[in-house]
């Protein structure tokens, strides 16, 4: 039953990975038995929602079946999540702005080592900040006066399960946040430092591998501009995923557009011989475009197949 699957999806988000599958299977059996005992083998939607209401909110059920003492006091947990999200977003924005300013001032003097240092600094700041905020939240939770405070009442409405997206392609909040951060970095670097492609070709030459052409950066720039549009669309999708944790019909359409654009763009770049200087064979950037076109086309076919199965199931 779809409503039960949606309910279990909400419960599963609050369960530890270890033993999660077995626990959800056990919960599904208990819920199905309870519904059949109450309403028979053919329950109505209202009957299922009533049974889920009696079973408890996903948060209550997860806490009941894990049997673990919460790491944070109820009154601290919600504030902790909010501060953590704001902190990570602030660090990402801060480092992003710093990178843009540095690129604007000295676009030709930055090295790959500078990029690595930028990424390492951002990741290190996020890890350090997360650790600090977590320790403070744990410490606050151990203060008796704070631990005694109650969180806001869990006014869970069973009808909420109907809006839960069971699409396995919907990413987690952590995945969405990291994707937004690294997409922002990718867009900035690709547009401000396209010569990295030539640098990579030069480094490959040092290994002894012979490339049959090099890339024309001037010809590459328009393709980067086009790709950036789709990268930004994908980042915006992940922002929506982070907020709602479900996919709307519009977002599914945008996702399909992005996935369809990838093989088309890669194919156009493959056949654009003006993009390749001193062209004498496929070995080099053109081979990467061929692999990208084939790979993204296969991914698109499987994605459409999954959408069709979901539509007619």
C-alpha positions in Angstrom: 0.0 0.0 0.0 1.5 3.3 -1.1 0.4 5.2 2.0 2.2 2.8 4.3 5.3 2.9 2.1 5.2 6.7 2.4 4.8 6.5 6.2 7.7 4.0 6.5 9.8 6.3 4.3 9.3 9.1 6.9 10.2 6.7 9.8 13.2 5.4 7.9 14.7 8.9 7.7 15.0 8.9 11.5 16.5 5.4 11.9 20.1 4.5 12.0 21.5 2.6 9.0 22.4 -0.5 10.9 19.3 -2.8 11.0 17.1 -0.2 9.3 15.9 -2.5 6.6 14.8 -5.3 9.0 13.2 -2.8 11.4 11.1 -1.2 8.6 10.0 -4.7 7.4 8.9 -5.5 11.0 7.0 -2.2 11.2 5.3 -2.8 7.9 4.1 -6.2 9.1 2.8 -4.8 12.4 0.9 -2.0 10.6 -0.6 -4.3 8.0 -1.8 -6.7 10.6 -3.2 -3.9 12.6 -5.1 -2.5 9.7 -6.4 -5.8 8.6 -7.6 -6.6 12.1 -9.4 -3.2 12.4 -10.8 -2.8 8.9 -10.5 -6.1 7.1 -8.6 -7.0 3.9 -9.8 -4.1 1.9 -9.4 -0.9 4.0 -10.3 2.5 2.6 -7.8 5.4 2.5 -9.4 7.0 5.6 -9.0 3.8 7.5 -5.3 3.5 6.7 -4.7 7.1 7.7 -6.6 6.6 11.0 -4.5 3.5 11.8 -1.3 5.4 11.0 -2.4 8.2 13.4 -3.0 5.6 16.1 0.4 4.1 15.5 2.1 7.4 16.1 4.1 10.1 14.3 7.2 9.0 12.4 9.4 10.8 15.0 7.7 9.0 17.9 7.8 5.6 16.2 11.5 5.9 15.3 12.3 6.9 18.9 10.2 4.1 20.3 11.9 1.4 18.2 15.5 2.5 18.4 15.4 2.6 22.2 18.3 4.9 22.2 18.6 8.0 24.4 18.5 11.1 22.1 21.8 12.9 21.7 20.1 16.3 22.0 17.4 17.5 24.4 14.1 17.9 22.6 14.2 21.7 22.9 17.8 21.8 21.5 17.5 19.5 18.5 15.4 21.9 16.3 17.7 24.9 17.1 20.8 22.7 16.5 19.6 21.7 13.0 18.8 25.4 12.1 22.1 26.7 13.3 24.0 23.9 11.5 22.3 24.7 8.2 22.9 28.4 8.5 26.5 27.9 9.5 27.3 25.5 6.5 25.5 27.8 4.1 27.4 30.8 5.5 30.8 29.1 5.1 30.0 28.0 1.6 28.9 31.5 0.6 31.9 33.1 2.3 34.4 30.9 0.6 32.5 31.3 -2.7 32.6 35.0 -2.5 36.4 34.9 -1.6 37.1 32.7 -4.6 35.1 35.0 -6.9 37.0 38.1 -5.6 40.3 36.4 -6.0 39.5 35.3 -9.6 38.3 38.8 -10.5 41.5 40.4 -9.2 44.0 37.9 -10.6 42.4 35.6 -13.0 45.6 34.6 -14.7 47.8 34.0 -11.7 45.9 31.4 -9.8 47.2 27.9 -9.8 45.6 24.5 -9.3 47.2 24.5 -5.9 45.1 27.6 -5.0 42.0 25.7 -6.0 42.9 22.7 -3.9 43.7 25.1 -0.9 40.3 26.7 -1.4 38.4 23.4 -1.3 40.5 22.1 1.6 39.9 25.3 3.6 36.1 25.2 3.0 35.8 21.5 3.9 38.0 22.0 7.0 35.9 25.0 8.1 32.6 23.0 7.7 34.0 20.0 9.7 35.4 22.3 12.4 32.2 24.3 12.6 30.0 21.2 12.7 32.0 19.7 15.5 31.9 22.9 17.5 28.2 23.4 17.1 27.5 19.7 17.9 29.6 19.8 21.1 27.8 22.9 22.2 24.4 21.4 21.5 25.3 18.2 23.5 26.6 20.3 26.4 23.5 22.4 26.4 21.4 19.2 26.4 23.1 18.0 29.6 22.1 21.2 31.5 19.1 20.1 33.7 17.1 23.2 33.1 17.4 22.9 29.4 16.9 19.1 29.3 13.7 19.6 31.2 12.3 21.9 28.5 9.9 20.3 26.1 10.0 20.8 22.3 7.1 22.0 20.4 4.2 19.6 20.4 4.4 17.0 17.6 1.1 17.9 15.9 1.5 15.2 13.2 -1.2 14.9 10.6 -1.4 11.6 8.8 -2.4 13.2 5.6 1.2 14.5 5.4 2.3 11.1 4.1 0.4 11.6 0.9 3.0 14.3 -0.1 6.0 12.0 0.5 8.0 11.3 -2.6 9.1 7.7 -2.9 11.4 8.4 -5.8 14.8 6.9 -4.9 16.5 9.6 -6.9 15.5 12.3 -4.5 18.8 13.0 -2.6 19.3 13.4 1.1 19.8 16.9 2.6 23.5 16.4 3.1 23.9 15.3 -0.6 21.8 18.3 -1.7 23.8 20.8 0.4 27.2 19.4 -0.9 25.9 19.5 -4.5 24.9 23.1 -4.2 28.3 24.1 -2.8 30.4 22.2 -5.3 28.2 23.3 -8.2 28.7 26.9 -7.2 32.5 26.3 -7.2 32.3 24.5 -10.6 30.4 27.3 -12.2 32.8 29.9 -11.0 35.9 28.0 -11.9 34.7 26.9 -15.3 33.8 30.4 -16.3 36.7 32.2 -14.8 39.5 29.6 -15.3 38.7 27.7 -18.5 42.4 27.4 -19.2 42.5 24.6 -16.6 41.6 22.3 -19.5 44.8 23.3 -21.3 46.8 22.9 -18.1 45.4 19.4 -17.6 46.3 18.6 -21.2 49.9 19.8 -20.5 50.1 17.7 -17.4 48.9 14.6 -19.3 51.7 15.2 -21.8 54.3 15.0 -19.0 53.1 11.4 -18.4 54.1 10.3 -21.8 50.6 9.9 -23.2 50.2 11.4 -26.6 47.1 13.5 -27.3 46.0 13.8 -30.9 44.7 17.4 -30.4 44.2 20.2 -27.9 41.2 22.2 -27.0 40.5 25.7 -28.3 39.6 27.6 -25.2 37.9 30.4 -27.2 35.6 27.8 -28.8 35.0 26.1 -25.5 33.7 29.2 -23.7 30.2 29.2 -25.3 29.7 25.6 -24.3 30.7 26.4 -20.8 28.1 29.2 -20.7 25.4 26.7 -21.9 26.5 24.0 -19.4 26.5 26.6 -16.6 22.8 27.2 -17.2 22.0 23.5 -16.6 24.4 23.3 -13.6 22.6 26.2 -12.0 19.2 24.6 -12.7 20.4 21.4 -11.0 21.7 23.4 -8.0 18.3 25.1 -7.6 16.7 21.7 -7.7 18.8 20.6 -4.9 17.9 23.7 -2.9 14.2 22.6 -3.4 15.1 19.1 -2.3 16.8 20.3 0.8 13.7 22.3 1.8 10.9 19.9 0.9 12.5 16.5 0.5 10.2 15.6 -2.3 9.9 16.2 -6.1 7.1 18.0 -7.8 5.9 17.4 -11.4 7.7 20.6 -12.5 10.9 19.5 -10.9 10.7 16.1 -12.6 10.3 17.9 -15.9 13.3 20.1 -15.2 15.3 17.0 -14.1 14.4 15.3 -17.4 15.4 18.4 -19.4 18.8 18.5 -17.7 19.4 14.8 -18.3 18.4 15.1 -21.9 20.6 18.2 -22.4 23.7 16.3 -21.3 24.0 13.8 -24.2 22.9 16.4 -26.7 25.6 18.9 -25.6 28.3 16.3 -25.4 27.3 15.0 -28.9 27.5 18.5 -30.4 30.9 19.1 -28.8 32.1 15.7 -30.1 31.2 16.6 -33.7 32.4 20.2 -33.5 35.9 19.7 -35.0 36.6 23.5 -34.7 36.8 22.8 -30.9 39.9 20.7 -31.4 43.2 22.3 -32.5 45.7 20.2 -34.5 43.2 17.5 -34.8 44.6 14.1 -36.0 42.6 11.6 -34.0 40.1 11.0 -31.2 42.5 10.6 -28.3 42.0 13.5 -26.0 39.1 15.8 -25.0 37.0 14.5 -27.9 37.2 11.0 -26.5 35.9 12.3 -23.2 32.9 13.9 -25.0 32.1 10.6 -26.7 32.2 8.7 -23.4 30.1 11.5 -21.8 27.5 11.4 -24.6 27.2 7.6 -24.4 27.1 7.5 -20.6 24.6 10.3 -20.2 22.4 8.8 -23.0 22.3 5.4 -21.2 21.4 7.2 -17.9 18.6 9.1 -19.7 17.1 5.9 -21.1 17.1 4.3 -17.6 15.6 7.5 -16.1 12.8 7.6 -18.6 12.2 3.9 -18.1 11.8 4.4 -14.4 9.5 7.4 -14.9 7.3 5.3 -17.2 7.2 2.4 -14.7 6.2 4.8 -11.9 3.6 6.5 -14.1 1.8 3.2 -15.1 2.3 1.2 -11.9 
